[in-house]
């Protein structure tokens, strides 16, 4: 063999070795989630209620796991459940647990993994008022039924002694899309008002008796912020971020409670003993002197059996990080972290996720 041929072979061998070294350096361990190489992409969709937190999670998790690409679209709980059932997303999200009939009609077993807790708050735009209003359950039901139409109605005044309320018409703002936030709020109203339960009931897309619609928590927030004399309901983070006032709501113990991390945590604590194995639980109108009455868990929804092992492993790792390391970001965004006992039970749900019968969380 000539010296020239030997040189060319040596050069080819060195190039191949260099390519192998670069490949290993960029993807140690054969892929982000074990399995074969390259990045893994996950798509989620659903509730707007936890979206500020989920975007923070995706940002922080992405810094630690550069080969995992996760996108989450806040389209409303109804949309997230629909897309999960149609298997066009890798995970869904909802504030209200899925109903039995929806779970039974899905193409596979769906698990509920709680992530954090939050408050559905009553927010309003009533210049020049600068103090928090107070609402009893009956008054809230009557406002959203359209029975109370003026801000200076005697029933609102009775909840707010000494407050000068204007004689302006009330404009109710509600969700126009299928919404877990609506499901939580209407469930609460159904518990505290027999008339609401009979005429409207609860669910993600009720037939609203009065008002105008906004899409997502973002849409309702925007409508209230930009329109005087409005009242609506949104997740606490949206009101705080937009500097909107939030009302104190009378709870089942007769106390007017400010929505906060502590009062939401109190509602969860009062409901802990009644939380079933599948973790689908309502904590609205919880007993307890300091419990905020319109509180809720929010859930990520996943198929127990994952069709793609690489994607399934990436999803399991993200969920595990979320209910542990991710909880540290909750309070700054006005969410309450999961109670320790619920974290343990959420762990068991994540450990139950499999691909081809093999658990994905080792």
ABEGO torsion letter per residue (X at the ends): XBAAAAAAAAAAAAAAAAAAAAAAAABBGGEAAEGGEEBBBBBBBEBAAAAAAAAAAAAAAAAABAABBBBBBBAEAAAAAAAAAAGABABBBBABBBBAAAAAABABBBBBBBABBBBBBBBBBBOABABBBBBBAAAAAAAAAGABABAABAAAAAABBGBBBBABBBBBBBBABBBAAAAAAAAAAAAABAAAAAAAEBEABBBBABEBBBBEAAAAAAAAAABBGBBBBBBAAAAAAAGBBBBBBBBAAGBBBBBBAAAAAAAAAAAAAABBAAGBBBABGBBEAABBABBBBBBBBBBABBABAAAAAAAAAAAAAAABAAAAAAAAAGBBBBBAAAAAAAAAAAAABBBGGBBABX
